[in-house]
Amino acid sequence: MTDYTVEFVGTGEEITVSEKETILSRCIEEGIAQEYSCRVGMCLACSAKIEAGEVTQPAARGLTDEEREAYALTCMARPTSDLKLDRGKYPPSIEEDATVGTSGEAAADD
């Protein structure tokens, strides 16, 4: 079993994660405050931008194919190399959803 180092950009936090466990499960065990909600790869609350390294996350259904290369859903992602992650960074698809109203038109700024 291979272990990888996961560094969280800008926080000074670093953990060791096995290729067999998710990044989120290790964060919880280590007491690192990683945001999450559904734990099944749909809500995107646990999203982190991949600054360096690679993950496998075949069950990350909330991401597009392109987003899977640049973002990790920590509840699903398992490292395949050492990583640098920027937590709280969301993929473009979730940012776009936040700007569209229920009528399908862009939400107005107040």
N, C-alpha and C positions, 0 to 999 in steps of 0.2 A: 504494500500500500504506500502511495506517494503522498507526502504532505507538501503544501505550498504556502508561501507567505502572502497574506492579503493586507495591503496597506491602504488606509483610508486617508485620502488627500486632505490636507489642511487640518487634520485633527490630532495627528501624532499617534493615532491608534493603529495597532498592527496585531494580527492574529495568525495562527497557523491553522490551515484547513485541509483536511484529507480530501483526496479525489473522490471519496465515497460519501461525503457529507455536504449539505448545502451551506453556503456562506451564512445565511440567516440562522441556521441551527447553531453554528459555532458562535455567532455574535450573541445569541441568547445565553449560551453556556458561559461565555466570557463576560457577560454583563455589559455589553456594548449596546447602546441605545440605537438600534437599527429600526426604522419605521417599517411596519408591515400591517396587513389586515387579513386578507383571504387565505394566504399561504398555499394557494393553488395556481399561481401564475396568471391571474386574471385582472386584479385590481390595480396593479402597477405601483402601489404604495411603497414597495420595497426597492424600487428602481434605483440603480446607480450607473453613472456613466463609466465605461471602461476606458481608463486613461492609458493603461499598459497591461498586456497579458491577454489571456483567453480563458473562456469558460465553455462548458457544455450545458445547454438548457433546453433540451428538446420539448419539454412540456410547458414552456413559457408561451402560452397561447395568446397572451395579451400584447405581444410584440409582433411587428411585421418582420419579414425575413431580413430586411436591411437593418432594422433596429436591433436585431439579435446580435449583430456584429459590433455594435457600439454601446449597447446597454445590457446590464445584467439585472435580472429579477432575482434578488438574493434568496428568495424563498425556493427557487428552482435551480439556481446556478450552482454548478460544481466546478471548482477550478481545474484547469488543465495546464496551468503554468502559474508562476508568481504573478500577482495582480496589484494594480493600483486602481482603486475605485473612488469616484467622487459621489458620495451619497447625496440623496435628495435632488439629483438631476434626472429630469423626466424626458422620455423620448418625445419627438415632435408630434406623434399621433395624440398623446394625452394633452399636450399644450394646445393643439388645434381644437380638440373636443371642448376645452374650457372656454374657447372664444366663440363657440357656436351656440345660439339660443335654441329653444325647443322648436321654433318655426323653421330652423335650418339656416337662418340668416345670422350674420356675425352679430355678437352681442354688443350693445352700445356701451361706450365708456361713460360712467357717471361723473 
